Amino acid sequence: MAIFGGFAQFFVTSLIVMTKSVIAPAWYVIGCGALSVIAVAFMYERSQDMLD
């Protein structure tokens, strides 16, 4: 998510201009949240692994 953080203002402004909807930033946040949930779902649990 850090990659998208710096460009958030650009993306949000572009979405508002392209869609002509002030609700567009909400869809941006929902999309980023969905990507985060998918990434967490594929993470491997390592809390019980032995340290080298």
C-alpha positions in Angstrom: 0.0 0.0 0.0 3.0 2.3 0.4 3.4 2.4 -3.3 -0.1 3.8 -3.8 0.1 6.3 -0.9 2.3 8.9 -2.7 0.0 8.9 -5.7 -3.3 8.9 -3.8 -4.1 12.5 -4.5 -3.4 12.0 -8.2 -5.5 8.9 -8.4 -8.4 10.4 -6.5 -8.4 13.6 -8.5 -8.3 11.6 -11.7 -11.1 9.3 -10.6 -13.3 12.3 -9.7 -12.6 14.0 -13.1 -13.2 10.8 -15.1 -16.3 9.6 -13.3 -17.7 13.0 -12.4 -18.6 11.5 -9.0 -17.3 12.6 -5.6 -17.9 9.0 -4.3 -15.1 7.7 -6.5 -12.4 8.1 -3.8 -14.5 5.7 -1.6 -14.1 3.0 -4.4 -10.4 3.7 -4.4 -10.2 2.9 -0.7 -12.4 -0.1 -1.0 -10.2 -1.5 -3.8 -7.0 -1.0 -1.8 -8.7 -2.7 1.2 -9.7 -5.6 -1.0 -6.2 -6.0 -2.3 -4.9 -6.0 1.3 -7.3 -8.7 2.3 -6.3 -10.9 -0.6 -2.6 -10.4 0.2 -3.2 -11.3 3.9 -5.1 -14.4 2.8 -2.0 -15.7 1.0 0.4 -15.0 3.8 2.0 -18.0 5.5 1.8 -18.3 9.3 5.4 -18.4 10.6 4.9 -17.7 14.3 5.6 -21.3 15.2 8.6 -21.8 13.0 12.0 -22.4 14.5 14.5 -19.6 14.2 17.8 -20.5 12.5 
